[in-house]
Amino acid sequence: MSVCARGGSAIKEEKSKIIAALTAKYKNLSVQYTISEGQLFAQGEWYAASLTQKVSDTEDEKDIYKVILHKENDQWSVVGKPELVFSAVDYSKVPVEVLREINRLDQSS
């Protein structure tokens, strides 16, 4: 499987559906976290973004979580829960190559 990460126009086409799926699962997500642009993986059926907690103190160290979504039948759904690092053991339905790329995402991706 090719794991080609894609952004740009491919993301823009899917972004509203992705945000809708995220906020359906986590109602206050956008209030508590800044959601990065994210990237599409494989043939565009996997998506991941970084979540950075919004805090008032800019000196405060913030953990950066990542979230994975999967697209099936033109519907996005959240896979598991936000994590600091995803393991193949806990996320066996996500291709290992995709997990590797997602774990490499930084806060701007």
C-alpha positions, 0 to 999 in steps of 0.5 A: 500500500502506498502511504502518500500523505496529501494535503492542499486541495484534497484536504479542502474537499474533505475538511468540512466532513472531517470536522463534522465527524470530529465534533459529533464525537467530541462536542467541545473539541474546537473549544479546548484544542487547536486542530491542525490542517492535518493530512490524508494518507493512503488513497485518501481514506485515512486522515490524521491531525494534531490537537494542541490544547488551548491554554492561557499561559503561553509558557505552559508545556502542551502535549500534542495529541493526534487523532485518526479518522477513516473514510468508508462509504463517503463517511468519515469516522473517528478511529479510537481516541486522541493519542500521543502515539499510536501503536499497531497493537492497539490500532490493528485496523489501521495500516502500519505504514499509515500509523508510522506516518501519523506518528511522525506528524508534528503540531503544524501538520 
